[in-house]
């Protein structure tokens, strides 16, 4: 949708672009000529906005697309301009306004073919703000929810596959945050606090790339507390699911040094995880 719409159709419109080029202010008036935007058709303003977008001025483009919605409400051009406004704001990294425009499109045109793209843009407005692990993860949770909406509401759209990939990356990002905090506590010998973080990864983020390390860190923490049954059980889960990893080798060495083996023992929360992950017993 967006690729199709963003393509600038200059044939037959170069004169319009030249006239509108001087629209320096955004009060609906051509600053140098005193020509109100009301004197131009929706299509003419749309082409100018496309021109701005194509030439690296997404902020002006977004405002011009907004003028179409103001001057020609409920028209086909207004509908097209609204989704393009959301896209333009996103290109300008104005994620809040992009999200607002995308949400308006979803509210006004829920059955339109571009509603899926509007939902995807809304999700991207959160996802593209996820950066380093150390930041607050509220945006990550919002991105996950919005990406889930794309996947569940528009499963057959061209955006669903991309949403699934981004959902997995965002999910992995949350697990990375838990691991970072857990390692912080472990280094400072706050073993119980560290265990709580690694437990979240093992129980809630099992499908991420961080699970093997989380199990190994649990072995370290439990051995430091003298809780050998729990350490051995974590080692057993690691041995069954991730034996080819370096984390298993490190765990194996730790256990051997203590005269222990990787086997399920005791009745801790890890024993339940072992029953689920190794034996497939979920009840």
C-alpha positions as CSV (number, residue, x, y, z in Angstrom):
1,X,0.0,0.0,0.0
2,X,2.5,2.6,1.2
3,X,5.0,1.8,-1.6
4,X,2.3,2.2,-4.1
5,X,1.0,5.5,-2.6
6,X,4.4,7.0,-2.0
7,X,5.5,6.7,-5.6
8,X,5.4,10.3,-7.0
9,X,3.3,10.7,-10.1
10,X,4.8,13.9,-11.6
11,X,3.5,13.5,-15.1
12,X,1.0,16.2,-15.6
13,X,1.6,17.6,-12.1
14,X,4.9,19.6,-12.4
15,X,3.1,22.9,-12.8
16,X,1.1,22.2,-9.6
17,X,4.2,21.3,-7.7
18,X,5.9,24.5,-8.9
19,X,2.9,26.6,-7.7
20,X,2.7,24.9,-4.3
21,X,6.5,24.9,-3.7
22,X,6.4,28.2,-2.0
23,X,3.9,27.0,0.7
24,X,6.3,27.9,3.5
25,X,3.8,28.4,6.2
26,X,1.2,25.8,7.2
27,X,-1.8,28.0,7.7
28,X,-3.4,27.0,4.4
29,X,-1.8,29.9,2.4
30,X,1.0,30.1,-0.2
31,X,3.4,32.4,1.6
32,X,4.9,34.0,-1.5
33,X,1.8,34.3,-3.6
34,X,-0.9,34.7,-1.0
35,X,-2.8,31.8,-2.6
36,X,-4.9,29.9,-0.1
37,X,-4.7,26.1,-0.3
38,X,-8.4,26.1,-0.7
39,X,-7.8,27.2,-4.3
40,X,-6.2,23.9,-5.0
41,X,-7.8,20.5,-5.5
42,X,-7.2,17.7,-3.1
43,X,-5.2,15.9,-5.8
44,X,-3.0,18.9,-6.3
45,X,-2.2,19.2,-2.6
46,X,-1.6,15.5,-2.4
47,X,0.9,15.5,-5.2
48,X,2.7,18.4,-3.5
49,X,2.8,16.4,-0.3
50,X,4.2,13.4,-2.2
51,X,6.8,15.6,-3.7
52,X,7.9,16.9,-0.2
53,X,8.0,13.3,1.1
54,X,10.1,12.1,-1.8
55,X,12.5,14.9,-1.5
56,X,13.3,14.5,2.2
57,X,10.8,16.8,3.9
58,X,8.4,14.4,5.7
59,X,7.3,17.0,8.2
60,X,5.9,19.4,5.6
61,X,4.5,16.4,3.8
62,X,2.6,15.3,6.9
63,X,1.2,18.8,7.4
64,X,0.0,19.0,3.8
65,X,-1.6,15.6,4.0
66,X,-3.4,16.9,7.0
67,X,-4.6,19.9,5.1
68,X,-6.4,17.5,2.6
69,X,-8.2,15.9,5.5
70,X,-9.2,19.4,6.8
71,X,-10.3,20.8,3.4
72,X,-11.8,17.7,1.8
73,X,-13.1,15.6,4.7
74,X,-14.7,12.2,3.9
75,X,-13.3,12.3,0.4
76,X,-11.3,9.5,-1.1
77,X,-8.3,11.8,-1.1
78,X,-8.7,12.5,2.6
79,X,-8.7,8.8,3.3
80,X,-5.5,8.3,1.3
81,X,-3.9,11.4,2.8
82,X,-4.6,10.2,6.4
83,X,-2.6,7.0,6.0
84,X,0.1,8.9,4.2
85,X,0.2,11.4,7.0
86,X,0.9,8.5,9.4
87,X,3.6,7.3,7.2
88,X,5.2,10.7,6.8
89,X,5.2,11.3,10.5
90,X,6.9,8.0,11.0
91,X,9.5,8.9,8.4
92,X,10.1,12.0,10.5
93,X,10.5,10.0,13.7
94,X,7.5,11.8,15.1
95,X,6.1,8.6,16.5
96,X,3.4,10.1,18.7
97,X,1.7,11.9,15.7
98,X,2.3,8.9,13.5
99,X,0.5,6.7,16.0
100,X,-2.4,9.2,16.3
101,X,-2.9,9.4,12.6
102,X,-2.7,5.6,12.2
103,X,-5.3,5.2,15.0
104,X,-7.6,7.7,13.3
105,X,-7.4,5.7,10.1
106,X,-8.2,2.5,11.9
107,X,-11.2,4.2,13.7
108,X,-12.5,5.8,10.5
109,X,-11.8,3.0,8.0
110,X,-11.6,-0.3,9.9
111,X,-12.7,-2.3,6.8
112,X,-10.4,-0.6,4.3
113,X,-7.7,-2.6,2.7
114,X,-5.1,-0.2,4.2
115,X,-6.3,-0.7,7.8
116,X,-3.8,-3.5,8.2
117,X,-1.0,-1.2,7.2
118,X,-2.3,1.5,9.6
119,X,-2.2,-1.1,12.4
120,X,1.3,-2.1,11.4
121,X,2.4,1.6,11.4
122,X,0.9,1.9,14.9
123,X,2.9,-1.0,16.1
124,X,6.1,0.3,14.5
125,X,5.6,3.6,16.3
126,X,6.4,1.7,19.5
127,X,8.8,-0.9,18.1
128,X,11.1,1.6,16.4
129,X,11.7,3.3,19.8
130,X,13.1,0.1,21.3
131,X,16.8,0.6,21.6
132,X,19.4,-0.4,24.1
133,X,18.5,-3.0,26.7
134,X,19.0,-0.7,29.6
135,X,16.0,1.5,28.8
136,X,12.6,1.2,30.4
137,X,10.7,-1.6,28.8
138,X,7.2,-0.1,28.8
139,X,7.5,0.6,25.0
140,X,8.5,-3.0,24.4
141,X,5.4,-4.3,26.1
142,X,3.3,-1.8,24.0
143,X,5.1,-2.9,20.9
144,X,4.3,-6.5,21.7
145,X,0.6,-5.8,22.1
146,X,0.4,-3.8,18.9
147,X,2.3,-6.4,16.9
148,X,0.0,-9.1,18.3
149,X,-3.0,-7.1,17.0
150,X,-1.5,-7.1,13.5
151,X,-0.9,-10.8,13.7
152,X,-4.4,-11.7,15.1
153,X,-6.6,-9.1,13.4
154,X,-4.9,-9.3,10.0
155,X,-3.3,-12.8,9.8
156,X,-3.5,-12.9,6.0
157,X,-2.1,-9.5,5.3
158,X,1.4,-8.9,3.9
159,X,2.4,-7.3,7.2
160,X,1.6,-10.3,9.5
161,X,4.9,-12.1,8.7
162,X,7.0,-9.0,9.5
163,X,5.0,-8.4,12.6
164,X,5.8,-12.0,13.7
165,X,9.5,-11.5,13.2
166,X,9.4,-8.2,15.1
167,X,7.3,-9.7,17.9
168,X,10.0,-12.4,18.4
169,X,12.7,-9.8,18.5
170,X,10.8,-7.7,21.0
171,X,10.1,-10.7,23.1
172,X,13.8,-11.6,23.1
173,X,14.6,-8.0,24.1
174,X,12.5,-8.3,27.3
175,X,14.3,-11.5,28.2
176,X,17.6,-9.7,27.7
177,X,16.5,-7.0,30.1
178,X,15.7,-9.7,32.8
179,X,19.1,-11.3,32.2
180,X,20.9,-7.9,32.5
181,X,19.3,-7.3,35.9
182,X,19.9,-10.9,37.0
183,X,23.6,-10.7,36.2
184,X,23.8,-7.4,38.1
185,X,22.4,-9.0,41.2
186,X,24.5,-12.1,40.8
187,X,27.8,-10.1,40.6
188,X,26.8,-8.4,43.9
189,X,26.0,-11.7,45.5
190,X,22.3,-10.9,45.8
191,X,21.5,-14.4,44.9
192,X,17.8,-14.5,45.7
193,X,17.1,-11.4,43.7
194,X,19.2,-12.8,40.8
195,X,17.3,-16.1,41.0
196,X,14.0,-14.3,40.7
197,X,15.1,-12.6,37.4
198,X,16.5,-15.8,35.9
199,X,13.3,-17.6,36.9
200,X,11.3,-15.2,34.8
201,X,13.4,-16.0,31.8
202,X,13.0,-19.8,32.2
203,X,9.3,-19.7,32.9
204,X,8.1,-16.8,30.7
205,X,10.7,-16.5,27.9
206,X,11.6,-20.2,27.3
207,X,11.6,-19.7,23.5
208,X,14.2,-17.0,23.5
209,X,18.0,-17.3,23.0
210,X,18.6,-16.4,26.7
211,X,17.2,-19.5,28.3
212,X,20.5,-21.6,28.3
213,X,22.4,-18.8,30.1
214,X,19.5,-18.3,32.5
215,X,19.6,-22.0,33.5
216,X,23.4,-21.8,34.0
217,X,23.1,-18.7,36.1
218,X,20.5,-20.4,38.2
219,X,23.0,-23.2,38.8
220,X,25.6,-20.7,39.9
221,X,23.2,-18.9,42.2
222,X,21.8,-22.0,43.8
223,X,25.2,-23.5,44.4
224,X,26.3,-20.2,46.1
225,X,23.3,-20.6,48.4
226,X,24.1,-24.3,49.0
227,X,20.8,-25.4,47.4
228,X,22.2,-28.4,45.5
229,X,18.9,-30.0,44.5
230,X,17.8,-26.9,42.7
231,X,21.2,-26.5,41.0
232,X,21.2,-30.1,39.8
233,X,17.6,-29.8,38.5
234,X,18.5,-26.6,36.6
235,X,21.5,-28.6,35.2
236,X,19.2,-31.4,34.1
237,X,17.0,-29.1,32.1
238,X,20.0,-27.5,30.5
239,X,21.5,-31.0,29.7
240,X,18.3,-32.2,28.1
241,X,17.5,-29.1,26.0
242,X,20.8,-27.3,25.4
243,X,23.6,-29.9,25.7
244,X,25.4,-28.5,22.7
245,X,25.8,-25.1,24.2
246,X,28.8,-23.6,26.0
247,X,26.5,-22.9,28.9
248,X,25.9,-26.6,29.5
249,X,29.7,-27.3,29.5
250,X,30.2,-24.5,32.1
251,X,27.4,-26.0,34.2
252,X,28.7,-29.5,33.9
253,X,32.1,-28.3,35.2
254,X,30.5,-26.5,38.1
255,X,28.5,-29.6,39.1
256,X,31.5,-32.0,38.7
257,X,33.6,-29.8,40.9
258,X,31.0,-30.3,43.7
259,X,30.7,-34.0,43.1
260,X,27.2,-33.5,41.7
261,X,25.4,-34.5,38.5
262,X,22.7,-33.0,36.3
263,X,19.5,-34.7,37.5
264,X,16.1,-33.6,38.7
265,X,15.9,-33.6,42.4
266,X,13.7,-32.2,45.1
267,X,10.3,-30.5,44.6
268,X,11.1,-26.9,43.7
269,X,9.6,-24.8,40.9
270,X,12.4,-26.1,38.7
271,X,11.2,-29.7,39.2
272,X,7.9,-28.6,37.7
273,X,9.7,-27.0,34.7
274,X,11.6,-30.2,34.3
275,X,8.4,-32.2,34.1
276,X,7.0,-29.9,31.6
277,X,10.1,-29.4,29.3
278,X,11.7,-32.8,29.6
279,X,8.8,-35.2,30.3
280,X,6.0,-33.2,28.7
281,X,3.9,-33.5,31.8
282,X,1.9,-30.2,32.1
283,X,-0.5,-31.2,34.9
